[in-house]
Amino acid sequence: MKIPETVDGIFAAIHEHYETLEAAVEGKKLSDVHKLAFAIRDLANALVPKAPPDKKKQVEGAAKNIAKLADDLDASGDAGDQAKTEANLKKFDGVLKVLMAHFGMKMDEKEGGHHAH
């Protein structure tokens, strides 16, 4: 996977992978979960050097949380545990919202999309 150069590009890629991840979990295709979760983890890590100086520590923390939850999603997906994977996805969603907020972005709840405001 190629990491986009811009913050907007990275968030667009995160959004695309997240939608696919959500669809995989909803469709009970748990074997697809790990590669999608790890792609989002790698994209989130690419945001750390692009963080505003006053938000760098928070972005690093959010990226670490995303990495941990990607591991959790991988484990529950590989175990075929639908309920746990859904719970991990909810946590993953929450940390992504925090990450976006550090860049002055938020999720549009109606569309489920990520938009800069």
MIKOLDREN-92662 format. One line per 5 residues: number of its first residue (from 1); their letters; for each residue x, y, z of N, C-alpha, C. Coordinates in Angstrom, 2 decimals, padded with zeros to 5 digits, always signed. Layout:
// MIKOLDREN-92662
NUM> A> X/Y/Z/X/Y/Z/X/Y/Z  ...
END
This chain:
// MIKOLDREN-92662
1> MKIPE> +000.85/-001.18/+000.00/+000.00/+000.00/+000.00/+000.88/+001.24/+000.00  +000.55/+002.19/-000.85/+001.28/+003.45/-000.91/+000.61/+004.44/+000.04  +001.40/+005.09/+000.87/+000.88/+006.09/+001.81/+000.79/+007.43/+001.08  -000.38/+008.07/+001.09/-000.49/+009.39/+000.45/+000.43/+010.41/+001.13  +000.76/+011.46/+000.38/+001.70/+012.49/+000.89/+001.03/+013.48/+001.84
6> TVDGI> -000.26/+013.76/+001.62/-000.92/+014.82/+002.38/-001.78/+014.26/+003.51  -002.03/+015.11/+004.50/-002.92/+014.73/+005.60/-004.30/+014.37/+005.06  -004.84/+015.21/+004.16/-006.15/+014.92/+003.57/-006.15/+013.60/+002.82  -005.07/+013.34/+002.10/-004.95/+012.09/+001.35/-004.91/+010.89/+002.28  -004.19/+011.03/+003.39/-004.10/+009.93/+004.37/-005.48/+009.68/+004.99
11> FAAIH> -006.18/+010.76/+005.37/-007.51/+010.57/+005.96/-008.49/+009.98/+004.95  -008.36/+010.36/+003.67/-009.23/+009.78/+002.64/-008.97/+008.28/+002.54  -007.71/+007.88/+002.60/-007.36/+006.46/+002.53/-007.84/+005.72/+003.79  -007.70/+006.37/+004.96/-008.21/+005.76/+006.20/-009.71/+005.54/+006.07  -010.43/+006.54/+005.58/-011.88/+006.45/+005.43/-012.26/+005.29/+004.51
16> EHYET> -011.57/+005.19/+003.38/-011.84/+004.13/+002.41/-011.63/+002.75/+003.05  -010.50/+002.58/+003.73/-010.21/+001.29/+004.38/-011.20/+001.02/+005.52  -011.58/+002.07/+006.25/-012.50/+001.88/+007.36/-013.87/+001.43/+006.86  -014.35/+002.03/+005.77/-015.64/+001.61/+005.20/-015.59/+000.14/+004.80  -014.48/-000.27/+004.19/-014.32/-001.66/+003.78/-014.25/-002.57/+005.00
21> LEAAV> -013.55/-002.10/+006.05/-013.45/-002.85/+007.31/-014.83/-003.03/+007.94  -015.59/-001.94/+008.00/-016.96/-002.00/+008.55/-017.81/-003.00/+007.78  -017.72/-002.94/+006.46/-018.50/-003.85/+005.61/-018.07/-005.30/+005.83  -016.77/-005.52/+006.00/-016.26/-006.88/+006.24/-016.81/-007.43/+007.56  -016.80/-006.59/+008.60/-017.30/-007.04/+009.91/-018.81/-007.28/+009.83
26> EGKKL> -019.54/-006.34/+009.23/-021.00/-006.51/+009.10/-021.34/-007.74/+008.27  -020.52/-008.00/+007.25/-020.76/-009.15/+006.37/-020.17/-010.44/+006.90  -019.64/-010.37/+008.13/-019.06/-011.54/+008.80/-017.89/-012.14/+008.00  -017.15/-011.26/+007.28/-015.95/-011.70/+006.54/-014.73/-011.39/+007.41  -014.63/-012.08/+008.53/-013.62/-011.75/+009.53/-012.20/-012.04/+009.05
31> SDVHK> -012.05/-012.87/+008.03/-010.70/-013.14/+007.51/-010.10/-011.92/+006.82  -010.94/-010.94/+006.45/-010.44/-009.71/+005.79/-010.04/-008.65/+006.80  -010.41/-008.84/+008.07/-010.27/-007.78/+009.08/-008.82/-007.38/+009.30  -007.92/-008.35/+009.45/-006.56/-007.98/+009.86/-005.86/-007.10/+008.83  -005.97/-007.42/+007.55/-005.23/-006.61/+006.57/-005.78/-005.18/+006.51
36> LAFAI> -007.08/-005.02/+006.69/-007.68/-003.68/+006.69/-007.29/-002.90/+007.94  -007.34/-003.55/+009.09/-006.98/-002.89/+010.34/-005.50/-002.47/+010.33  -004.64/-003.32/+009.78/-003.22/-002.99/+009.74/-002.94/-001.89/+008.72  -003.70/-001.83/+007.64/-003.54/-000.74/+006.67/-003.88/+000.60/+007.33  -004.97/+000.61/+008.12/-005.36/+001.84/+008.82/-004.28/+002.20/+009.86
41> RDLAN> -003.76/+001.19/+010.54/-002.67/+001.44/+011.51/-001.48/+002.12/+010.82  -001.09/+001.62/+009.66/+000.06/+002.19/+008.95/-000.23/+003.62/+008.49  -001.45/+003.86/+008.06/-001.84/+005.22/+007.65/-001.83/+006.16/+008.85  -002.34/+005.70/+009.99/-002.35/+006.53/+011.19/-000.92/+006.87/+011.63  -000.03/+005.89/+011.55/+001.38/+006.14/+011.90/+002.00/+007.19/+010.99
46> ALVPK> +001.57/+007.23/+009.73/+002.11/+008.21/+008.78/+001.66/+009.64/+009.13  +000.63/+009.76/+009.95/+000.15/+011.09/+010.35/+001.02/+011.71/+011.45  +001.72/+010.89/+012.21/+002.49/+011.39/+013.36/+003.47/+012.50/+012.95  +004.31/+012.29/+011.91/+005.24/+013.37/+011.56/+004.54/+014.60/+010.96  +003.30/+014.46/+010.56/+002.56/+015.57/+009.96/+001.70/+016.32/+010.98
51> APPDK> +001.74/+015.87/+012.22/+000.91/+016.48/+013.26/+001.37/+017.90/+013.57  +000.41/+018.78/+013.90/+000.81/+020.10/+014.36/+001.67/+019.95/+015.61  +002.71/+020.78/+015.78/+003.62/+020.62/+016.93/+002.90/+020.53/+018.27  +001.84/+021.31/+018.46/+001.15/+021.30/+019.75/+000.27/+020.06/+019.93  +000.11/+019.26/+018.90/-000.73/+018.05/+018.97/+000.09/+016.77/+018.79
56> KKQVE> +001.40/+016.91/+018.63/+002.22/+015.75/+018.28/+002.08/+014.61/+019.30  +002.17/+014.90/+020.59/+002.07/+013.85/+021.62/+000.71/+013.16/+021.57  -000.37/+013.96/+021.39/-001.71/+013.38/+021.32/-001.85/+012.48/+020.08  -001.30/+012.93/+018.96/-001.38/+012.13/+017.73/-000.58/+010.84/+017.89  +000.60/+010.95/+018.52/+001.39/+009.73/+018.79/+000.60/+008.76/+019.66
61> GAAKN> -000.07/+009.28/+020.69/-000.88/+008.43/+021.56/-002.03/+007.78/+020.82  -002.72/+008.55/+019.97/-003.83/+008.00/+019.19/-003.32/+006.93/+018.23  -002.18/+007.17/+017.59/-001.61/+006.18/+016.66/-001.25/+004.89/+017.41  -000.73/+005.02/+018.64/-000.41/+003.83/+019.45/-001.69/+003.07/+019.80  -002.74/+003.80/+020.16/-004.03/+003.15/+020.47/-004.59/+002.44/+019.24
66> IAKLA> -004.46/+003.06/+018.08/-004.93/+002.44/+016.84/-004.15/+001.16/+016.57  -002.83/+001.20/+016.80/-002.01/+000.00/+016.59/-002.45/-001.13/+017.52  -002.73/-000.80/+018.80/-003.16/-001.82/+019.75/-004.52/-002.39/+019.33  -005.43/-001.51/+018.92/-006.76/-001.99/+018.51/-006.69/-002.76/+017.20  -005.76/-002.42/+016.32/-005.57/-003.21/+015.10/-005.17/-004.64/+015.47
71> DDLDA> -004.28/-004.75/+016.46/-003.89/-006.08/+016.95/-005.09/-006.81/+017.54  -005.92/-006.09/+018.32/-007.12/-006.69/+018.92/-008.09/-007.15/+017.83  -008.28/-006.31/+016.80/-009.16/-006.68/+015.69/-008.62/-007.91/+014.97  -007.32/-007.95/+014.76/-006.68/-009.09/+014.11/-006.96/-010.37/+014.91  -006.76/-010.28/+016.24/-006.95/-011.46/+017.09/-008.40/-011.94/+017.09
76> SGDAG> -009.34/-011.01/+017.27/-010.75/-011.42/+017.33/-011.25/-011.87/+015.95  -010.76/-011.22/+014.89/-011.15/-011.63/+013.54/-010.63/-013.01/+013.21  -009.34/-013.24/+013.52/-008.75/-014.56/+013.25/-009.41/-015.66/+014.06  -009.90/-015.29/+015.26/-010.57/-016.27/+016.12/-012.01/-016.53/+015.66  -012.48/-015.72/+014.70/-013.86/-015.88/+014.22/-014.89/-015.40/+015.23
81> DQAKT> -014.48/-014.51/+016.13/-015.36/-014.01/+017.19/-016.07/-012.74/+016.72  -017.25/-012.91/+016.18/-018.01/-011.80/+015.60/-018.30/-010.71/+016.63  -018.82/-011.09/+017.80/-019.21/-010.11/+018.82/-018.00/-009.30/+019.29  -016.90/-009.97/+019.54/-015.70/-009.27/+020.01/-015.14/-008.37/+018.91  -015.19/-008.83/+017.67/-014.70/-008.02/+016.55/-015.56/-006.77/+016.41
86> EANLK> -016.88/-006.90/+016.58/-017.76/-005.72/+016.52/-017.44/-004.75/+017.65  -017.18/-005.27/+018.84/-016.83/-004.41/+019.99/-015.49/-003.70/+019.73  -014.52/-004.43/+019.18/-013.22/-003.83/+018.88/-013.35/-002.77/+017.79  -014.24/-003.00/+016.83/-014.45/-002.03/+015.76/-015.02/-000.72/+016.33  -015.91/-000.84/+017.30/-016.47/+000.37/+017.95/-015.37/+001.18/+018.63
91> KFDGV> -014.47/+000.48/+019.33/-013.35/+001.16/+019.99/-012.44/+001.81/+018.95  -012.18/+001.08/+017.87/-011.33/+001.55/+016.77/-011.92/+002.85/+016.20  -013.23/+002.85/+015.99/-013.95/+004.01/+015.48/-013.74/+005.21/+016.42  -013.86/+004.97/+017.71/-013.69/+006.05/+018.69/-012.31/+006.66/+018.65  -011.28/+005.83/+018.52/-009.91/+006.34/+018.48/-009.65/+007.07/+017.16
96> LKVLM> -010.25/+006.60/+016.08/-010.10/+007.32/+014.80/-010.71/+008.72/+014.90  -011.85/+008.83/+015.60/-012.48/+010.15/+015.78/-011.57/+011.07/+016.57  -010.90/+010.53/+017.59/-009.96/+011.32/+018.39/-008.80/+011.78/+017.50  -008.27/+010.86/+016.70/-007.17/+011.19/+015.79/-007.58/+012.32/+014.85  -008.76/+012.21/+014.28/-009.25/+013.24/+013.36/-009.38/+014.59/+014.07
101> AHFGM> -009.86/+014.57/+015.30/-010.05/+015.82/+016.04/-008.72/+016.55/+016.24  -007.64/+015.80/+016.39/-006.32/+016.43/+016.56/-005.89/+017.18/+015.30  -006.50/+016.84/+014.17/-006.20/+017.53/+012.91/-007.32/+018.49/+012.52  -008.24/+018.76/+013.47/-009.33/+019.68/+013.20/-010.38/+019.10/+012.26  -010.49/+017.78/+012.24/-011.47/+017.12/+011.37/-012.46/+016.37/+012.25
106> KMDEK> -013.61/+016.05/+011.67/-014.54/+015.20/+012.41/-015.33/+014.34/+011.44  -015.93/+013.30/+012.01/-016.73/+012.40/+011.18/-018.11/+013.00/+010.99  -018.61/+012.85/+009.80/-019.97/+013.27/+009.50/-020.85/+012.06/+009.79  -021.59/+012.13/+010.87/-022.38/+010.97/+011.34/-023.42/+010.52/+010.33  -024.05/+011.48/+009.64/-025.13/+011.11/+008.72/-024.61/+010.22/+007.59
111> EGGHH> -023.45/+010.60/+007.06/-022.91/+009.84/+005.93/-021.90/+008.81/+006.39  -021.45/+008.94/+007.64/-020.40/+008.04/+008.11/-019.05/+008.40/+007.51  -018.97/+009.55/+006.85/-017.73/+009.93/+006.19/-016.85/+010.80/+007.05  -015.61/+010.92/+006.64/-014.66/+011.80/+007.32/-014.52/+013.06/+006.49  -014.72/+014.21/+007.12/-014.63/+015.48/+006.39/-013.88/+016.49/+007.21
116> AH> -013.11/+017.32/+006.52/-012.45/+018.44/+007.20/-013.48/+019.53/+007.41  -013.43/+020.17/+008.55/-014.36/+021.28/+008.83/-013.58/+022.51/+009.21
END
